[in-house]
């Protein structure tokens, strides 16, 4: 009896195989192979190996770690958006304080003119909301939202120089263009960092800034209206014009510096470490995957409308 190992098994060289190709052409298969097997008489089985890629590990984190990340996000998103929305409402509502300080008399806002000036703002505001959010998703919040803030700050500042009813109406229309994207933009920005159940408190803080502006907006307007008259030749700045000028000027300054503090999304947040960024992104993705399997019901529609 002859015993042999599997390491080396003698084989006879195979005859050269031929394959008949199209149009009667014959091809020598061995001639087109990258390795010549005609002289190989042994098979080395020991050299064969199979490689497997290591499966990606699942990202896990503790509740304490997630709370720490959420606190960092809170500090870099909620105060900034609250201040910016506060400025938005100040520039929107200062026309009422300006009217009390003599604007109606200076530019002849008789009859329904003042009402039309107010309505023009909201008409433009209504039509701008959706297109502005489309642009926001393409451009990114870090620069687009501060751009809106600077925009309505410039409009507010320029309102200090209007002399006619038509000029005031045009200024209010442009104010609606920039402020129309502010509220939905800030809401979209916060939703990029927080889960659905976490948004309630943050959006509530954001909306509260509107009431805050009404609380001290009148006091601020009274103080600004008492600034002594100043200005340029033919365009003195006084009383109600001071309100628009200084509030607009402060809004522009804050809007210009806002991109230095405002992040774009969790994946690129400069204040988080690499692991914290991964956790911030993963926790939102897991929620979105679970929400994708939730069917839309009539109850959802009722809650959205009413």
VEXDREN-2710 file (C-alpha; in Angstrom, 1 decimal):
% VEXDREN-2710
k/r/px/py/pz
1/UNK/0.0/0.0/0.0
2/UNK/1.3/3.4/-0.9
3/UNK/0.4/6.4/1.2
4/UNK/0.6/9.9/-0.1
5/UNK/0.0/13.3/1.5
6/UNK/-2.5/15.8/0.2
7/UNK/0.3/18.4/0.1
8/UNK/1.6/17.2/-3.2
9/UNK/-0.4/15.1/-5.7
10/UNK/1.2/14.2/-9.0
11/UNK/-0.9/15.0/-12.0
12/UNK/-0.3/14.7/-15.7
13/UNK/0.1/17.8/-17.7
14/UNK/-3.2/18.5/-19.5
15/UNK/-3.4/18.6/-23.2
16/UNK/-3.8/22.0/-24.6
17/UNK/-7.4/22.8/-24.9
18/UNK/-8.9/24.7/-27.8
19/UNK/-12.0/26.8/-28.0
20/UNK/-13.7/27.5/-31.2
21/UNK/-14.6/31.2/-31.3
22/UNK/-16.9/33.1/-33.7
23/UNK/-16.3/32.9/-37.5
24/UNK/-14.3/29.6/-37.1
25/UNK/-11.3/31.0/-35.3
26/UNK/-9.6/28.6/-32.9
27/UNK/-8.1/29.9/-29.6
28/UNK/-5.6/28.2/-27.4
29/UNK/-7.0/28.7/-23.9
30/UNK/-3.7/28.1/-22.2
31/UNK/-2.1/30.9/-24.2
32/UNK/-4.5/33.5/-22.9
33/UNK/-4.3/32.5/-19.3
34/UNK/-2.1/34.8/-17.1
35/UNK/-0.3/31.8/-15.6
36/UNK/1.1/28.8/-17.6
37/UNK/-0.2/25.6/-15.9
38/UNK/1.2/23.2/-18.6
39/UNK/4.4/22.6/-16.7
40/UNK/2.8/22.5/-13.2
41/UNK/2.7/18.9/-11.8
42/UNK/1.9/19.6/-8.2
43/UNK/-0.8/21.5/-6.3
44/UNK/0.3/23.2/-3.1
45/UNK/-2.8/23.2/-1.0
46/UNK/-1.0/24.7/2.0
47/UNK/-0.7/28.0/0.2
48/UNK/-4.4/28.5/-0.3
49/UNK/-6.0/30.9/2.1
50/UNK/-9.4/32.7/2.4
51/UNK/-9.6/36.3/3.8
52/UNK/-12.7/37.7/5.6
53/UNK/-13.3/41.4/6.1
54/UNK/-14.0/42.2/9.7
55/UNK/-17.6/43.3/10.2
56/UNK/-18.0/47.0/11.2
57/UNK/-18.6/47.4/15.0
58/UNK/-21.9/48.9/16.2
59/UNK/-21.5/52.3/17.8
60/UNK/-22.7/52.3/21.4
61/UNK/-22.7/55.0/24.1
62/UNK/-23.9/55.7/27.6
63/UNK/-26.8/57.9/28.7
64/UNK/-24.3/60.2/30.5
65/UNK/-22.3/60.5/27.3
66/UNK/-25.3/61.5/25.3
67/UNK/-26.4/64.1/27.9
68/UNK/-22.9/65.6/27.8
69/UNK/-23.1/65.9/24.0
70/UNK/-26.6/67.4/24.2
71/UNK/-25.4/70.0/26.6
72/UNK/-22.6/71.0/24.2
73/UNK/-25.1/71.3/21.4
74/UNK/-27.5/73.3/23.6
75/UNK/-24.8/75.8/24.4
76/UNK/-23.8/76.4/20.8
77/UNK/-27.3/76.4/19.2
78/UNK/-30.1/77.5/21.5
79/UNK/-28.8/80.8/22.8
80/UNK/-27.6/81.9/19.4
81/UNK/-30.9/81.2/17.6
82/UNK/-32.9/82.8/20.5
83/UNK/-30.9/86.0/20.2
84/UNK/-31.2/86.1/16.4
85/UNK/-34.9/85.5/16.5
86/UNK/-35.2/88.2/19.2
87/UNK/-33.6/90.6/16.8
88/UNK/-35.9/89.5/14.1
89/UNK/-39.0/90.4/16.2
90/UNK/-37.5/93.7/17.3
91/UNK/-36.9/94.8/13.7
92/UNK/-40.4/93.6/12.8
93/UNK/-42.3/95.2/15.6
94/UNK/-40.4/98.5/15.9
95/UNK/-42.7/100.2/13.4
96/UNK/-45.4/100.4/16.1
97/UNK/-43.0/102.2/18.5
98/UNK/-41.9/104.4/15.6
99/UNK/-45.4/105.4/14.9
100/UNK/-45.9/106.6/18.5
101/UNK/-42.7/108.6/18.2
102/UNK/-44.0/110.7/15.2
103/UNK/-43.4/108.6/12.1
104/UNK/-47.1/108.7/11.1
105/UNK/-47.0/112.5/11.0
106/UNK/-43.6/112.8/9.3
107/UNK/-44.4/110.6/6.3
108/UNK/-48.2/111.1/6.2
109/UNK/-49.5/107.7/7.3
110/UNK/-53.2/108.7/7.2
111/UNK/-56.2/106.5/6.9
112/UNK/-55.5/102.9/6.0
113/UNK/-51.9/103.6/5.0
114/UNK/-50.4/102.3/8.2
115/UNK/-52.5/99.1/7.9
116/UNK/-51.3/98.5/4.4
117/UNK/-47.7/98.9/5.4
118/UNK/-48.2/96.2/8.0
119/UNK/-50.1/93.9/5.6
120/UNK/-47.4/94.2/2.8
121/UNK/-44.9/92.7/5.2
122/UNK/-47.0/89.6/6.0
123/UNK/-48.0/89.1/2.3
124/UNK/-44.4/88.8/1.3
125/UNK/-43.5/86.9/4.4
126/UNK/-46.1/84.2/3.5
127/UNK/-44.8/83.6/0.0
128/UNK/-41.1/83.5/1.0
129/UNK/-41.2/80.9/3.7
130/UNK/-41.1/77.7/1.5
131/UNK/-38.6/79.0/-1.1
132/UNK/-36.3/80.2/1.6
133/UNK/-36.2/76.9/3.3
134/UNK/-35.4/75.2/0.0
135/UNK/-32.4/77.5/-0.4
136/UNK/-31.4/76.8/3.2
137/UNK/-31.2/73.1/2.6
138/UNK/-28.9/73.6/-0.4
139/UNK/-26.7/76.3/1.0
140/UNK/-26.5/75.3/4.7
141/UNK/-27.6/77.0/7.8
142/UNK/-24.2/78.3/9.0
143/UNK/-24.1/81.1/6.4
144/UNK/-27.6/81.4/5.1
145/UNK/-29.3/82.1/8.5
146/UNK/-26.8/84.9/9.4
147/UNK/-27.3/86.2/5.8
148/UNK/-31.0/86.6/6.5
149/UNK/-30.2/88.3/9.8
150/UNK/-27.8/90.8/8.2
151/UNK/-30.4/91.3/5.4
152/UNK/-33.3/92.4/7.7
153/UNK/-30.8/94.4/9.8
154/UNK/-29.8/96.3/6.7
155/UNK/-33.5/96.9/5.8
156/UNK/-34.3/98.1/9.3
157/UNK/-31.3/100.5/9.2
158/UNK/-32.4/101.8/5.8
159/UNK/-35.9/102.4/7.1
160/UNK/-34.4/105.2/9.2
161/UNK/-33.9/107.2/5.9
162/UNK/-37.4/106.8/4.3
163/UNK/-39.3/110.0/3.6
164/UNK/-42.5/108.8/1.9
165/UNK/-45.2/106.3/2.3
166/UNK/-44.1/104.4/-0.8
167/UNK/-40.5/104.2/0.5
168/UNK/-41.8/102.7/3.8
169/UNK/-44.0/100.2/2.0
170/UNK/-41.0/99.1/-0.1
171/UNK/-38.8/98.7/3.0
172/UNK/-41.5/96.6/4.7
173/UNK/-41.7/94.4/1.6
174/UNK/-38.0/93.7/1.7
175/UNK/-38.1/93.1/5.4
176/UNK/-40.7/90.3/4.7
177/UNK/-38.3/88.8/2.1
178/UNK/-35.6/88.3/4.7
179/UNK/-37.7/87.6/7.8
180/UNK/-39.9/85.1/5.9
181/UNK/-37.2/82.5/6.1
182/UNK/-36.1/83.2/9.6
183/UNK/-38.6/81.2/11.8
184/UNK/-38.8/78.1/9.5
185/UNK/-35.0/78.3/9.1
186/UNK/-34.3/78.4/12.8
187/UNK/-36.7/75.5/13.3
188/UNK/-35.0/73.4/10.6
189/UNK/-31.6/74.3/12.0
190/UNK/-32.5/73.0/15.5
191/UNK/-34.1/69.8/14.0
192/UNK/-30.7/69.0/12.5
193/UNK/-29.3/68.5/16.0
194/UNK/-32.1/67.2/18.2
195/UNK/-34.5/64.2/18.3
196/UNK/-38.2/64.8/18.0
197/UNK/-38.9/64.7/21.7
198/UNK/-36.0/67.0/22.4
199/UNK/-37.2/69.8/20.1
200/UNK/-40.2/70.8/22.2
201/UNK/-38.2/72.6/24.9
202/UNK/-35.7/74.2/22.4
203/UNK/-38.4/75.5/20.1
204/UNK/-40.3/76.8/23.1
205/UNK/-37.3/78.8/24.2
206/UNK/-36.9/80.1/20.6
207/UNK/-40.5/81.2/20.4
208/UNK/-40.3/82.9/23.9
209/UNK/-37.9/85.4/22.5
210/UNK/-40.8/87.0/20.6
211/UNK/-42.6/87.7/23.8
212/UNK/-39.3/88.9/25.3
213/UNK/-38.9/91.4/22.5
214/UNK/-42.3/92.8/23.2
215/UNK/-41.5/93.1/26.9
216/UNK/-38.6/95.4/26.6
217/UNK/-38.9/96.6/23.0
218/UNK/-41.0/99.6/24.0
219/UNK/-38.5/100.6/26.7
220/UNK/-35.6/100.3/24.2
221/UNK/-37.5/102.4/21.6
222/UNK/-38.2/105.1/24.2
223/UNK/-34.6/105.3/25.1
224/UNK/-33.4/105.4/21.5
225/UNK/-35.9/108.1/20.5
226/UNK/-34.4/110.4/23.1
227/UNK/-30.9/110.3/21.5
228/UNK/-30.1/113.9/20.4
229/UNK/-30.6/114.7/16.7
230/UNK/-27.7/113.8/14.5
231/UNK/-27.2/112.8/10.9
232/UNK/-26.2/114.2/7.5
233/UNK/-27.0/117.2/5.5
234/UNK/-30.6/117.1/4.5
235/UNK/-31.2/113.8/6.5
236/UNK/-31.3/114.4/10.2
237/UNK/-31.7/111.3/12.3
238/UNK/-33.9/111.8/15.3
239/UNK/-36.7/110.3/17.4
240/UNK/-38.3/107.4/15.5
241/UNK/-35.5/107.3/13.0
242/UNK/-33.0/106.5/15.8
243/UNK/-35.1/103.4/16.6
244/UNK/-34.7/101.9/13.1
245/UNK/-31.1/102.9/12.7
246/UNK/-29.6/101.6/16.0
247/UNK/-31.6/98.4/16.2
248/UNK/-30.7/97.7/12.5
249/UNK/-27.0/98.5/13.2
250/UNK/-26.8/96.1/16.2
251/UNK/-28.6/93.4/14.1
252/UNK/-26.1/93.7/11.3
253/UNK/-23.1/93.4/13.7
254/UNK/-24.5/90.2/15.4
255/UNK/-25.4/88.7/12.1
256/UNK/-21.9/89.2/10.7
257/UNK/-20.3/87.4/13.7
258/UNK/-22.9/84.6/13.9
259/UNK/-21.1/82.2/11.5
260/UNK/-18.2/82.1/13.9
261/UNK/-20.4/80.5/16.5
262/UNK/-23.0/78.7/14.5
263/UNK/-22.4/75.1/13.4
264/UNK/-23.8/73.6/10.2
265/UNK/-24.8/70.1/11.4
266/UNK/-23.6/67.5/13.9
267/UNK/-21.3/65.8/11.5
268/UNK/-19.1/69.0/11.1
269/UNK/-19.7/70.5/14.6
270/UNK/-16.4/72.1/15.5
271/UNK/-17.1/71.9/19.3
272/UNK/-17.5/68.1/19.3
273/UNK/-14.8/65.4/19.2
274/UNK/-14.7/62.7/16.5
275/UNK/-16.5/60.2/18.7
276/UNK/-19.1/62.8/19.8
277/UNK/-19.8/63.7/16.2
278/UNK/-20.4/60.1/15.4
279/UNK/-22.8/59.7/18.3
280/UNK/-24.6/62.9/17.5
281/UNK/-25.2/61.7/13.9
282/UNK/-26.0/58.1/14.8
283/UNK/-28.7/58.9/17.3
284/UNK/-30.5/61.0/14.8
285/UNK/-30.2/58.4/12.0
286/UNK/-31.6/55.7/14.3
287/UNK/-34.6/57.8/15.0
288/UNK/-35.1/58.6/11.3
289/UNK/-35.0/54.9/10.4
290/UNK/-37.6/54.1/13.0
291/UNK/-39.8/57.0/11.9
292/UNK/-39.6/55.9/8.2
293/UNK/-41.4/52.7/9.1
294/UNK/-44.2/54.6/10.8
295/UNK/-47.3/54.9/8.5
296/UNK/-49.0/58.3/8.1
297/UNK/-52.4/58.2/9.7
298/UNK/-55.4/60.5/9.9
299/UNK/-54.5/61.4/13.4
300/UNK/-51.1/62.7/12.3
301/UNK/-52.8/65.0/9.7
302/UNK/-55.2/66.3/12.4
303/UNK/-52.3/67.1/14.8
304/UNK/-50.4/68.9/12.0
305/UNK/-53.4/71.0/11.0
306/UNK/-55.1/71.7/14.3
END
